[in-house]
């Protein structure tokens, strides 16, 4: 499979974004005070690692197949967890927007389908974080 120079540059951007997501989820999971939040962030970090692996495969010429309730007390710990969630939600919004651009820019229909699948998962991550924040009065 032959990628255009623009597609290669977009993949570089996606790889950087996914690496950042993996790092953030890992660091924030370790810093979270609430065990449920830590587990959620570890899970989402694992999915982000899978996204990075898929983008790396695309960059090396492969066409991968697309993959078809919380509580925290009102303390400094909750403020810390709120910061973590706000940071990650912003990251997911940015990642989703970057995938949106790439979906329109890639010529290969199969790759657009793969990227679209990842974008949907990024949106689901944002929804899970939003749901956690909403359930814990962290989102206004």
N, CA, C and O atoms as a GROMACS GRO file, in nm:
protein
  560
    1UNK      N    1   0.085  -0.117   0.000
    1UNK     CA    2   0.000   0.000   0.000
    1UNK      C    3   0.090   0.124   0.000
    1UNK      O    4   0.186   0.133   0.076
    2UNK      N    5   0.057   0.217  -0.084
    2UNK     CA    6   0.134   0.340  -0.098
    2UNK      C    7   0.058   0.455  -0.032
    2UNK      O    8  -0.055   0.484  -0.069
    3UNK      N    9   0.121   0.519   0.066
    3UNK     CA   10   0.062   0.634   0.132
    3UNK      C   11   0.119   0.763   0.072
    3UNK      O   12   0.235   0.768   0.032
    4UNK      N   13   0.036   0.865   0.067
    4UNK     CA   14   0.085   0.995   0.022
    4UNK      C   15   0.170   1.057   0.132
    4UNK      O   16   0.168   1.012   0.247
    5UNK      N   17   0.245   1.160   0.096
    5UNK     CA   18   0.327   1.230   0.196
    5UNK      C   19   0.237   1.290   0.303
    5UNK      O   20   0.272   1.286   0.421
    6UNK      N   21   0.125   1.345   0.264
    6UNK     CA   22   0.031   1.404   0.360
    6UNK      C   23  -0.021   1.297   0.456
    6UNK      O   24  -0.030   1.322   0.577
    7UNK      N   25  -0.055   1.180   0.404
    7UNK     CA   26  -0.103   1.071   0.489
    7UNK      C   27   0.005   1.027   0.588
    7UNK      O   28  -0.024   0.999   0.704
    8UNK      N   29   0.129   1.023   0.542
    8UNK     CA   30   0.240   0.988   0.631
    8UNK      C   31   0.255   1.091   0.742
    8UNK      O   32   0.279   1.055   0.858
    9UNK      N   33   0.241   1.217   0.708
    9UNK     CA   34   0.249   1.324   0.809
    9UNK      C   35   0.133   1.314   0.908
    9UNK      O   36   0.152   1.333   1.028
   10UNK      N   37   0.014   1.284   0.857
   10UNK     CA   38  -0.101   1.268   0.946
   10UNK      C   39  -0.083   1.150   1.040
   10UNK      O   40  -0.119   1.156   1.157
   11UNK      N   41  -0.026   1.040   0.988
   11UNK     CA   42   0.001   0.924   1.073
   11UNK      C   43   0.101   0.960   1.184
   11UNK      O   44   0.088   0.915   1.297
   12UNK      N   45   0.199   1.041   1.149
   12UNK     CA   46   0.296   1.086   1.249
   12UNK      C   47   0.224   1.163   1.359
   12UNK      O   48   0.251   1.143   1.478
   13UNK      N   49   0.131   1.251   1.322
   13UNK     CA   50   0.053   1.326   1.420
   13UNK      C   51  -0.031   1.231   1.506
   13UNK      O   52  -0.037   1.246   1.628
   14UNK      N   53  -0.096   1.134   1.441
   14UNK     CA   54  -0.178   1.038   1.515
   14UNK      C   55  -0.094   0.956   1.613
   14UNK      O   56  -0.135   0.934   1.726
   15UNK      N   57   0.023   0.913   1.570
   15UNK     CA   58   0.110   0.836   1.659
   15UNK      C   59   0.151   0.919   1.780
   15UNK      O   60   0.152   0.870   1.892
   16UNK      N   61   0.184   1.044   1.756
   16UNK     CA   62   0.219   1.132   1.868
   16UNK      C   63   0.104   1.150   1.964
   16UNK      O   64   0.122   1.148   2.086
   17UNK      N   65  -0.017   1.167   1.909
   17UNK     CA   66  -0.135   1.185   1.993
   17UNK      C   67  -0.164   1.058   2.073
   17UNK      O   68  -0.195   1.066   2.192
   18UNK      N   69  -0.155   0.943   2.010
   18UNK     CA   70  -0.182   0.817   2.080
   18UNK      C   71  -0.077   0.789   2.188
   18UNK      O   72  -0.110   0.741   2.296
   19UNK      N   73   0.050   0.820   2.159
   19UNK     CA   74   0.154   0.803   2.261
   19UNK      C   75   0.123   0.892   2.381
   19UNK      O   76   0.137   0.848   2.496
   20UNK      N   77   0.082   1.015   2.354
   20UNK     CA   78   0.046   1.107   2.462
   20UNK      C   79  -0.071   1.051   2.543
   20UNK      O   80  -0.070   1.057   2.666
   21UNK      N   81  -0.170   0.997   2.475
   21UNK     CA   82  -0.286   0.938   2.545
   21UNK      C   83  -0.242   0.822   2.634
   21UNK      O   84  -0.284   0.814   2.750
   22UNK      N   85  -0.158   0.733   2.582
   22UNK     CA   86  -0.110   0.619   2.660
   22UNK      C   87  -0.038   0.668   2.785
   22UNK      O   88  -0.063   0.619   2.895
   23UNK      N   89   0.050   0.766   2.768
   23UNK     CA   90   0.126   0.819   2.881
   23UNK      C   91   0.035   0.887   2.984
   23UNK      O   92   0.049   0.864   3.104
   24UNK      N   93  -0.058   0.968   2.936
   24UNK     CA   94  -0.148   1.038   3.027
   24UNK      C   95  -0.236   0.942   3.105
   24UNK      O   96  -0.250   0.955   3.227
   25UNK      N   97  -0.294   0.844   3.037
   25UNK     CA   98  -0.380   0.749   3.108
   25UNK      C   99  -0.300   0.674   3.213
   25UNK      O  100  -0.350   0.651   3.323
   26UNK      N  101  -0.180   0.635   3.181
   26UNK     CA  102  -0.096   0.561   3.276
   26UNK      C  103  -0.062   0.648   3.397
   26UNK      O  104  -0.078   0.604   3.511
   27UNK      N  105  -0.016   0.769   3.372
   27UNK     CA  106   0.022   0.858   3.482
   27UNK      C  107  -0.099   0.898   3.566
   27UNK      O  108  -0.092   0.900   3.689
   28UNK      N  109  -0.209   0.928   3.500
   28UNK     CA  110  -0.327   0.969   3.575
   28UNK      C  111  -0.390   0.853   3.652
   28UNK      O  112  -0.444   0.874   3.760
   29UNK      N  113  -0.383   0.733   3.597
   29UNK     CA  114  -0.434   0.616   3.670
   29UNK      C  115  -0.355   0.598   3.799
   29UNK      O  116  -0.412   0.566   3.904
   30UNK      N  117  -0.225   0.618   3.792
   30UNK     CA  118  -0.141   0.605   3.910
   30UNK      C  119  -0.168   0.716   4.011
   30UNK      O  120  -0.153   0.695   4.132
   31UNK      N  121  -0.207   0.834   3.963
   31UNK     CA  122  -0.229   0.949   4.051
   31UNK      C  123  -0.371   0.956   4.108
   31UNK      O  124  -0.394   1.026   4.206
   32UNK      N  125  -0.464   0.885   4.047
   32UNK     CA  126  -0.605   0.892   4.090
   32UNK      C  127  -0.620   0.837   4.232
   32UNK      O  128  -0.555   0.740   4.269
   33UNK      N  129  -0.706   0.900   4.307
   33UNK     CA  130  -0.732   0.856   4.443
   33UNK      C  131  -0.844   0.752   4.450
   33UNK      O  132  -0.842   0.662   4.533
   34UNK      N  133  -0.940   0.766   4.361
   34UNK     CA  134  -1.053   0.673   4.359
   34UNK      C  135  -1.015   0.548   4.279
   34UNK      O  136  -0.972   0.559   4.164
   35UNK      N  137  -1.031   0.432   4.338
   35UNK     CA  138  -0.991   0.306   4.274
   35UNK      C  139  -1.072   0.281   4.146
   35UNK      O  140  -1.017   0.231   4.048
   36UNK      N  141  -1.200   0.316   4.145
   36UNK     CA  142  -1.280   0.297   4.024
   36UNK      C  143  -1.228   0.383   3.910
   36UNK      O  144  -1.222   0.339   3.795
   37UNK      N  145  -1.189   0.506   3.943
   37UNK     CA  146  -1.133   0.593   3.840
   37UNK      C  147  -1.001   0.536   3.789
   37UNK      O  148  -0.976   0.536   3.669
   38UNK      N  149  -0.918   0.489   3.878
   38UNK     CA  150  -0.790   0.430   3.839
   38UNK      C  151  -0.811   0.312   3.745
   38UNK      O  152  -0.740   0.299   3.645
   39UNK      N  153  -0.906   0.226   3.776
   39UNK     CA  154  -0.935   0.111   3.691
   39UNK      C  155  -0.986   0.155   3.554
   39UNK      O  156  -0.946   0.100   3.451
   40UNK      N  157  -1.074   0.255   3.552
   40UNK     CA  158  -1.126   0.307   3.426
   40UNK      C  159  -1.013   0.362   3.340
   40UNK      O  160  -1.007   0.336   3.220
   41UNK      N  161  -0.923   0.438   3.401
   41UNK     CA  162  -0.813   0.498   3.327
   41UNK      C  163  -0.715   0.393   3.277
   41UNK      O  164  -0.662   0.406   3.166
   42UNK      N  165  -0.690   0.290   3.356
   42UNK     CA  166  -0.603   0.181   3.309
   42UNK      C  167  -0.665   0.110   3.190
   42UNK      O  168  -0.596   0.077   3.093
   43UNK      N  169  -0.796   0.085   3.197
   43UNK     CA  170  -0.866   0.021   3.085
   43UNK      C  171  -0.854   0.107   2.958
   43UNK      O  172  -0.818   0.057   2.852
   44UNK      N  173  -0.886   0.237   2.971
   44UNK     CA  174  -0.881   0.326   2.855
   44UNK      C  175  -0.738   0.338   2.801
   44UNK      O  176  -0.719   0.349   2.680
   45UNK      N  177  -0.640   0.337   2.889
   45UNK     CA  178  -0.500   0.341   2.845
   45UNK      C  179  -0.464   0.219   2.761
   45UNK      O  180  -0.387   0.231   2.665
   46UNK      N  181  -0.518   0.104   2.797
   46UNK     CA  182  -0.494  -0.016   2.719
   46UNK      C  183  -0.553  -0.006   2.579
   46UNK      O  184  -0.493  -0.052   2.482
   47UNK      N  185  -0.670   0.054   2.570
   47UNK     CA  186  -0.732   0.074   2.438
   47UNK      C  187  -0.649   0.173   2.356
   47UNK      O  188  -0.632   0.155   2.236
   48UNK      N  189  -0.599   0.277   2.422
   48UNK     CA  190  -0.515   0.375   2.352
   48UNK      C  191  -0.387   0.308   2.300
   48UNK      O  192  -0.340   0.342   2.191
   49UNK      N  193  -0.331   0.215   2.376
   49UNK     CA  194  -0.212   0.143   2.330
   49UNK      C  195  -0.246   0.061   2.206
   49UNK      O  196  -0.165   0.053   2.113
   50UNK      N  197  -0.365   0.001   2.203
   50UNK     CA  198  -0.407  -0.074   2.085
   50UNK      C  199  -0.421   0.020   1.965
   50UNK      O  200  -0.385  -0.016   1.853
   51UNK      N  201  -0.472   0.142   1.989
   51UNK     CA  202  -0.482   0.241   1.881
   51UNK      C  203  -0.342   0.273   1.827
   51UNK      O  204  -0.322   0.279   1.706
   52UNK      N  205  -0.247   0.293   1.917
   52UNK     CA  206  -0.110   0.323   1.875
   52UNK      C  207  -0.054   0.208   1.791
   52UNK      O  208   0.014   0.231   1.691
   53UNK      N  209  -0.081   0.085   1.833
   53UNK     CA  210  -0.034  -0.032   1.758
   53UNK      C  211  -0.095  -0.036   1.618
   53UNK      O  212  -0.026  -0.069   1.522
   54UNK      N  213  -0.223  -0.002   1.606
   54UNK     CA  214  -0.290  -0.001   1.476
   54UNK      C  215  -0.229   0.106   1.385
   54UNK      O  216  -0.200   0.080   1.268
   55UNK      N  217  -0.210   0.226   1.439
   55UNK     CA  218  -0.153   0.335   1.359
   55UNK      C  219  -0.010   0.299   1.316
   55UNK      O  220   0.030   0.331   1.204
   56UNK      N  221   0.065   0.234   1.403
   56UNK     CA  222   0.200   0.190   1.369
   56UNK      C  223   0.197   0.089   1.254
   56UNK      O  224   0.282   0.094   1.165
   57UNK      N  225   0.101  -0.002   1.257
   57UNK     CA  226   0.086  -0.100   1.148
   57UNK      C  227   0.052  -0.029   1.016
   57UNK      O  228   0.108  -0.062   0.911
   58UNK      N  229  -0.038   0.067   1.022
   58UNK     CA  230  -0.073   0.141   0.901
   58UNK      C  231   0.051   0.211   0.847
   58UNK      O  232   0.076   0.210   0.726
   59UNK      N  233   0.128   0.271   0.936
   59UNK     CA  234   0.250   0.342   0.896
   59UNK      C  235   0.351   0.249   0.831
   59UNK      O  236   0.432   0.292   0.749
   60UNK      N  237   0.347   0.121   0.867
   60UNK     CA  238   0.442   0.025   0.808
   60UNK      C  239   0.383  -0.044   0.685
   60UNK      O  240   0.443  -0.137   0.632
   61UNK      N  241   0.264   0.000   0.640
   61UNK     CA  242   0.210  -0.051   0.515
   61UNK      C  243   0.097  -0.151   0.528
   61UNK      O  244   0.044  -0.197   0.426
   62UNK      N  245   0.058  -0.186   0.647
   62UNK     CA  246  -0.052  -0.281   0.666
   62UNK      C  247  -0.186  -0.210   0.666
   62UNK      O  248  -0.194  -0.090   0.692
   63UNK      N  249  -0.292  -0.285   0.635
   63UNK     CA  250  -0.429  -0.236   0.649
   63UNK      C  251  -0.496  -0.324   0.754
   63UNK      O  252  -0.549  -0.431   0.721
   64UNK      N  253  -0.495  -0.281   0.879
   64UNK     CA  254  -0.557  -0.362   0.986
   64UNK      C  255  -0.709  -0.362   0.973
   64UNK      O  256  -0.768  -0.274   0.910
   65UNK      N  257  -0.771  -0.461   1.034
   65UNK     CA  258  -0.917  -0.469   1.036
   65UNK      C  259  -0.970  -0.384   1.151
   65UNK      O  260  -0.916  -0.389   1.261
   66UNK      N  261  -1.077  -0.306   1.126
   66UNK     CA  262  -1.134  -0.227   1.235
   66UNK      C  263  -1.208  -0.316   1.334
   66UNK      O  264  -1.262  -0.419   1.295
   67UNK      N  265  -1.210  -0.279   1.454
   67UNK     CA  266  -1.284  -0.348   1.561
   67UNK      C  267  -1.426  -0.298   1.560
   67UNK      O  268  -1.467  -0.186   1.594
   68UNK      N  269  -1.499  -0.408   1.511
   68UNK     CA  270  -1.641  -0.369   1.512
   68UNK      C  271  -1.688  -0.348   1.667
   68UNK      O  272  -1.804  -0.315   1.692
   69UNK      N  273  -2.016   0.443   3.693
   69UNK     CA  274  -2.086   0.430   3.804
   69UNK      C  275  -1.985   0.444   3.914
   69UNK      O  276  -1.918   0.349   3.956
   70UNK      N  277  -1.977   0.557   3.956
   70UNK     CA  278  -1.856   0.593   4.030
   70UNK      C  279  -1.886   0.681   4.155
   70UNK      O  280  -1.992   0.743   4.165
   71UNK      N  281  -1.790   0.684   4.246
   71UNK     CA  282  -1.809   0.771   4.363
   71UNK      C  283  -1.676   0.816   4.421
   71UNK      O  284  -1.581   0.737   4.429
   72UNK      N  285  -1.669   0.941   4.460
   72UNK     CA  286  -1.551   1.001   4.522
   72UNK      C  287  -1.599   1.097   4.629
   72UNK      O  288  -1.700   1.165   4.610
   73UNK      N  289  -1.528   1.106   4.741
   73UNK     CA  290  -1.568   1.200   4.846
   73UNK      C  291  -1.530   1.342   4.808
   73UNK      O  292  -1.444   1.362   4.723
   74UNK      N  293  -1.594   1.442   4.872
   74UNK     CA  294  -1.571   1.583   4.843
   74UNK      C  295  -1.450   1.632   4.923
   74UNK      O  296  -1.464   1.683   5.034
   75UNK      N  297  -1.332   1.615   4.867
   75UNK     CA  298  -1.207   1.652   4.934
   75UNK      C  299  -1.106   1.698   4.831
   75UNK      O  300  -1.136   1.712   4.713
   76UNK      N  301  -0.985   1.721   4.879
   76UNK     CA  302  -0.876   1.752   4.787
   76UNK      C  303  -0.854   1.636   4.690
   76UNK      O  304  -0.816   1.657   4.575
   77UNK      N  305  -0.880   1.515   4.737
   77UNK     CA  306  -0.867   1.398   4.649
   77UNK      C  307  -0.964   1.408   4.533
   77UNK      O  308  -0.930   1.373   4.420
   78UNK      N  309  -1.087   1.455   4.560
   78UNK     CA  310  -1.185   1.469   4.453
   78UNK      C  311  -1.140   1.578   4.355
   78UNK      O  312  -1.158   1.564   4.234
   79UNK      N  313  -1.082   1.685   4.407
   79UNK     CA  314  -1.032   1.790   4.318
   79UNK      C  315  -0.921   1.736   4.228
   79UNK      O  316  -0.915   1.770   4.110
   80UNK      N  317  -0.836   1.652   4.282
   80UNK     CA  318  -0.729   1.590   4.204
   80UNK      C  319  -0.790   1.502   4.094
   80UNK      O  320  -0.748   1.510   3.979
   81UNK      N  321  -0.887   1.419   4.131
   81UNK     CA  322  -0.950   1.331   4.034
   81UNK      C  323  -1.026   1.412   3.928
   81UNK      O  324  -1.031   1.373   3.812
   82UNK      N  325  -1.085   1.525   3.969
   82UNK     CA  326  -1.154   1.612   3.875
   82UNK      C  327  -1.054   1.670   3.773
   82UNK      O  328  -1.084   1.676   3.654
   83UNK      N  329  -0.939   1.711   3.821
   83UNK     CA  330  -0.835   1.762   3.730
   83UNK      C  331  -0.794   1.654   3.630
   83UNK      O  332  -0.781   1.680   3.511
   84UNK      N  333  -0.773   1.533   3.680
   84UNK     CA  334  -0.734   1.422   3.594
   84UNK      C  335  -0.839   1.401   3.485
   84UNK      O  336  -0.806   1.390   3.367
   85UNK      N  337  -0.965   1.396   3.525
   85UNK     CA  338  -1.073   1.374   3.428
   85UNK      C  339  -1.082   1.489   3.327
   85UNK      O  340  -1.099   1.465   3.207
   86UNK      N  341  -1.071   1.612   3.373
   86UNK     CA  342  -1.080   1.727   3.284
   86UNK      C  343  -0.967   1.724   3.181
   86UNK      O  344  -0.988   1.752   3.063
   87UNK      N  345  -0.848   1.690   3.228
   87UNK     CA  346  -0.732   1.682   3.138
   87UNK      C  347  -0.754   1.573   3.032
   87UNK      O  348  -0.730   1.596   2.913
   88UNK      N  349  -0.800   1.457   3.075
   88UNK     CA  350  -0.819   1.347   2.982
   88UNK      C  351  -0.936   1.372   2.887
   88UNK      O  352  -0.929   1.333   2.770
   89UNK      N  353  -1.041   1.436   2.934
   89UNK     CA  354  -1.153   1.466   2.846
   89UNK      C  355  -1.107   1.563   2.736
   89UNK      O  356  -1.145   1.546   2.620
   90UNK      N  357  -1.028   1.661   2.771
   90UNK     CA  358  -0.975   1.754   2.670
   90UNK      C  359  -0.886   1.680   2.570
   90UNK      O  360  -0.889   1.708   2.451
   91UNK      N  361  -0.807   1.586   2.620
   91UNK     CA  362  -0.721   1.507   2.533
   91UNK      C  363  -0.803   1.424   2.436
   91UNK      O  364  -0.770   1.416   2.317
   92UNK      N  365  -0.910   1.361   2.485
   92UNK     CA  366  -0.996   1.280   2.399
   92UNK      C  367  -1.066   1.367   2.294
   92UNK      O  368  -1.080   1.324   2.179
   93UNK      N  369  -1.108   1.486   2.330
   93UNK     CA  370  -1.170   1.575   2.234
   93UNK      C  371  -1.071   1.610   2.122
   93UNK      O  372  -1.107   1.612   2.005
   94UNK      N  373  -0.948   1.638   2.161
   94UNK     CA  374  -0.846   1.671   2.062
   94UNK      C  375  -0.817   1.551   1.972
   94UNK      O  376  -0.808   1.565   1.850
   95UNK      N  377  -0.802   1.433   2.032
   95UNK     CA  378  -0.773   1.313   1.954
   95UNK      C  379  -0.886   1.286   1.853
   95UNK      O  380  -0.859   1.254   1.738
   96UNK      N  381  -1.010   1.299   1.897
   96UNK     CA  382  -1.123   1.276   1.809
   96UNK      C  383  -1.122   1.373   1.691
   96UNK      O  384  -1.150   1.335   1.578
   97UNK      N  385  -1.090   1.498   1.719
   97UNK     CA  386  -1.084   1.598   1.612
   97UNK      C  387  -0.973   1.567   1.512
   97UNK      O  388  -0.990   1.585   1.392
   98UNK      N  389  -0.860   1.519   1.562
   98UNK     CA  390  -0.750   1.484   1.473
   98UNK      C  391  -0.788   1.366   1.384
   98UNK      O  392  -0.757   1.365   1.265
   99UNK      N  393  -0.855   1.266   1.441
   99UNK     CA  394  -0.902   1.153   1.360
   99UNK      C  395  -1.002   1.200   1.256
   99UNK      O  396  -1.002   1.152   1.143
  100UNK      N  397  -1.088   1.294   1.292
  100UNK     CA  398  -1.186   1.346   1.198
  100UNK      C  399  -1.117   1.404   1.075
  100UNK      O  400  -1.157   1.377   0.962
  101UNK      N  401  -1.013   1.482   1.098
  101UNK     CA  402  -0.937   1.538   0.986
  101UNK      C  403  -0.877   1.428   0.900
  101UNK      O  404  -0.886   1.432   0.777
  102UNK      N  405  -0.816   1.329   0.965
  102UNK     CA  406  -0.750   1.221   0.891
  102UNK      C  407  -0.849   1.140   0.808
  102UNK      O  408  -0.816   1.098   0.697
  103UNK      N  409  -0.967   1.118   0.860
  103UNK     CA  410  -1.068   1.040   0.786
  103UNK      C  411  -1.099   1.108   0.653
  103UNK      O  412  -1.118   1.040   0.552
  104UNK      N  413  -1.104   1.241   0.652
  104UNK     CA  414  -1.131   1.312   0.528
  104UNK      C  415  -1.010   1.318   0.436
  104UNK      O  416  -1.025   1.329   0.314
  105UNK      N  417  -0.890   1.312   0.491
  105UNK     CA  418  -0.768   1.331   0.412
  105UNK      C  419  -0.713   1.202   0.350
  105UNK      O  420  -0.644   1.210   0.248
  106UNK      N  421  -0.742   1.084   0.408
  106UNK     CA  422  -0.687   0.960   0.355
  106UNK      C  423  -0.763   0.916   0.230
  106UNK      O  424  -0.886   0.925   0.225
  107UNK      N  425  -0.689   0.869   0.130
  107UNK     CA  426  -0.750   0.824   0.005
  107UNK      C  427  -0.803   0.682   0.015
  107UNK      O  428  -0.907   0.652  -0.044
  108UNK      N  429  -0.735   0.595   0.088
  108UNK     CA  430  -0.771   0.453   0.094
  108UNK      C  431  -0.895   0.434   0.183
  108UNK      O  432  -0.894   0.467   0.301
  109UNK      N  433  -1.000   0.379   0.123
  109UNK     CA  434  -1.128   0.360   0.193
  109UNK      C  435  -1.112   0.268   0.315
  109UNK      O  436  -1.172   0.292   0.419
  110UNK      N  437  -1.032   0.162   0.302
  110UNK     CA  438  -1.013   0.070   0.413
  110UNK      C  439  -0.946   0.140   0.531
  110UNK      O  440  -0.984   0.118   0.646
  111UNK      N  441  -0.849   0.225   0.502
  111UNK     CA  442  -0.784   0.299   0.610
  111UNK      C  443  -0.879   0.399   0.673
  111UNK      O  444  -0.876   0.419   0.795
  112UNK      N  445  -0.962   0.463   0.593
  112UNK     CA  446  -1.062   0.554   0.650
  112UNK      C  447  -1.156   0.480   0.744
  112UNK      O  448  -1.195   0.533   0.848
  113UNK      N  449  -1.192   0.357   0.708
  113UNK     CA  450  -1.279   0.276   0.793
  113UNK      C  451  -1.209   0.243   0.926
  113UNK      O  452  -1.271   0.250   1.032
  114UNK      N  453  -1.081   0.208   0.920
  114UNK     CA  454  -1.004   0.177   1.041
  114UNK      C  455  -0.995   0.302   1.129
  114UNK      O  456  -1.020   0.295   1.250
  115UNK      N  457  -0.960   0.414   1.069
  115UNK     CA  458  -0.947   0.539   1.145
  115UNK      C  459  -1.081   0.581   1.205
  115UNK      O  460  -1.086   0.631   1.317
  116UNK      N  461  -1.189   0.560   1.131
  116UNK     CA  462  -1.322   0.592   1.182
  116UNK      C  463  -1.357   0.506   1.302
  116UNK      O  464  -1.419   0.554   1.398
  117UNK      N  465  -1.317   0.380   1.298
  117UNK     CA  466  -1.342   0.290   1.411
  117UNK      C  467  -1.268   0.339   1.536
  117UNK      O  468  -1.323   0.338   1.646
  118UNK      N  469  -1.144   0.380   1.517
  118UNK     CA  470  -1.067   0.433   1.631
  118UNK      C  471  -1.131   0.561   1.682
  118UNK      O  472  -1.140   0.582   1.803
  119UNK      N  473  -1.176   0.647   1.592
  119UNK     CA  474  -1.238   0.772   1.634
  119UNK      C  475  -1.362   0.744   1.720
  119UNK      O  476  -1.384   0.812   1.821
  120UNK      N  477  -1.442   0.647   1.681
  120UNK     CA  478  -1.560   0.612   1.761
  120UNK      C  479  -1.519   0.569   1.902
  120UNK      O  480  -1.584   0.605   1.999
  121UNK      N  481  -1.411   0.493   1.912
  121UNK     CA  482  -1.363   0.452   2.044
  121UNK      C  483  -1.314   0.571   2.124
  121UNK      O  484  -1.336   0.578   2.244
  122UNK      N  485  -1.247   0.666   2.059
  122UNK     CA  486  -1.203   0.787   2.128
  122UNK      C  487  -1.325   0.862   2.184
  122UNK      O  488  -1.322   0.912   2.296
  123UNK      N  489  -1.430   0.869   2.104
  123UNK     CA  490  -1.552   0.935   2.150
  123UNK      C  491  -1.614   0.860   2.267
  123UNK      O  492  -1.668   0.921   2.359
  124UNK      N  493  -1.608   0.726   2.263
  124UNK     CA  494  -1.660   0.647   2.375
  124UNK      C  495  -1.578   0.671   2.501
  124UNK      O  496  -1.633   0.674   2.611
  125UNK      N  497  -1.447   0.688   2.486
  125UNK     CA  498  -1.363   0.719   2.602
  125UNK      C  499  -1.407   0.851   2.664
  125UNK      O  500  -1.422   0.862   2.786
  126UNK      N  501  -1.426   0.951   2.578
  126UNK     CA  502  -1.472   1.080   2.628
  126UNK      C  503  -1.606   1.068   2.699
  126UNK      O  504  -1.627   1.131   2.802
  127UNK      N  505  -1.694   0.987   2.645
  127UNK     CA  506  -1.826   0.966   2.708
  127UNK      C  507  -1.813   0.900   2.844
  127UNK      O  508  -1.882   0.939   2.939
  128UNK      N  509  -1.725   0.801   2.857
  128UNK     CA  510  -1.705   0.734   2.986
  128UNK      C  511  -1.649   0.832   3.089
  128UNK      O  512  -1.692   0.832   3.205
  129UNK      N  513  -1.555   0.914   3.047
  129UNK     CA  514  -1.498   1.013   3.139
  129UNK      C  515  -1.606   1.115   3.176
  129UNK      O  516  -1.620   1.151   3.293
  130UNK      N  517  -1.680   1.162   3.076
  130UNK     CA  518  -1.789   1.256   3.103
  130UNK      C  519  -1.890   1.195   3.200
  130UNK      O  520  -1.933   1.262   3.294
  131UNK      N  521  -1.929   1.070   3.177
  131UNK     CA  522  -2.026   1.004   3.266
  131UNK      C  523  -1.974   0.997   3.409
  131UNK      O  524  -2.049   1.020   3.503
  132UNK      N  525  -1.847   0.965   3.425
  132UNK     CA  526  -1.786   0.959   3.558
  132UNK      C  527  -1.792   1.098   3.622
  132UNK      O  528  -1.831   1.113   3.737
  133UNK      N  529  -1.752   1.199   3.545
  133UNK     CA  530  -1.752   1.335   3.598
  133UNK      C  531  -1.894   1.381   3.635
  133UNK      O  532  -1.915   1.443   3.739
  134UNK      N  533  -1.987   1.350   3.548
  134UNK     CA  534  -2.126   1.390   3.573
  134UNK      C  535  -2.181   1.320   3.698
  134UNK      O  536  -2.248   1.383   3.780
  135UNK      N  537  -2.152   1.191   3.712
  135UNK     CA  538  -2.202   1.117   3.829
  135UNK      C  539  -2.139   1.167   3.959
  135UNK      O  540  -2.196   1.149   4.067
  136UNK      N  541  -2.024   1.229   3.949
  136UNK     CA  542  -1.953   1.278   4.069
  136UNK      C  543  -1.951   1.430   4.079
  136UNK      O  544  -1.866   1.488   4.147
  137UNK      N  545  -2.045   1.494   4.012
  137UNK     CA  546  -2.058   1.640   4.018
  137UNK      C  547  -1.927   1.711   3.988
  137UNK      O  548  -1.891   1.807   4.055
  138UNK      N  549  -1.859   1.663   3.886
  138UNK     CA  550  -1.731   1.724   3.846
  138UNK      C  551  -1.744   1.802   3.715
  138UNK      O  552  -1.649   1.868   3.674
  139UNK      N  553  -1.858   1.794   3.651
  139UNK     CA  554  -1.874   1.857   3.521
  139UNK      C  555  -1.984   1.960   3.530
  139UNK      O  556  -2.096   1.930   3.572
  140UNK      N  557  -1.951   2.083   3.491
  140UNK     CA  558  -2.054   2.188   3.499
  140UNK      C  559  -2.076   2.252   3.365
  140UNK      O  560  -2.159   2.343   3.353
   0.00000   0.00000   0.00000
